[in-house]
Amino acid sequence: MSKRFVLTAAGASAAAICGGAAADVTVSFLSTDLLGGEYTSIDMGAVSGVLTGIGYSYTWENSTGDSSWASDMLFGMSDGVSGASIGGFNLSIGDIVGGTWNSGGGTSGSPSDGSYSGFTSFSQAMSGMGMAYMANGWATSAGTATSAELTFFGVNSVPAPGALALLGLAGLAGGRRRA
């Protein structure tokens, strides 16, 4: 393999990632234990666009046997100024990160452990550093165990320059190994 091909492959990969920035953004939370009111977040990098909806798919377990429901799960996105959230019982995402939040209604779910999915529509402009949130939205729950995949429709996420640089270095290292 020639060095020209390796550099071209690295450049094409970087272009594909940048080109993918115009798509919806999907994030995954894996095996997360949350007590009542606790949350976790994922840095999405710079985001822009109009959030038109949040699609969610999650597995839920009432790990402590209290009276929490799967619909107590709270999912949301913030750009540092405004945001949108769905779900929760007596806790809103605004209680966690502040700002102006839309109420997107509840997530699907029952008191039974299982898998749940759905979609909620929004119209919220986003521009800034994006954060995705998942919370146990019943403030007095003893605990839940959850894995979730969230898709934020209508927003773009721009990869950090460092991520593109690492991709380019991986392409160069791969070419050196074969030479």
Buried (B, 14 or more C-beta within 10 A) or exposed (E): EEEEEBBEBBEEBBEEBEEEBEEBBEBEBEEBBBBBBBBBBBEBBBBBBEBBBBBBBBBBBBBBEBEBBBBBBBBBBBBBEBBBBBBBBEBBBBBBBEEEBBEBEBBBBEEEEEEBEBEBEBEBEBBEEBBBBBBBBBBBBBBBBBBBBBBBBBBBBBBEEEEBEEBBEEBEEBBEEEE
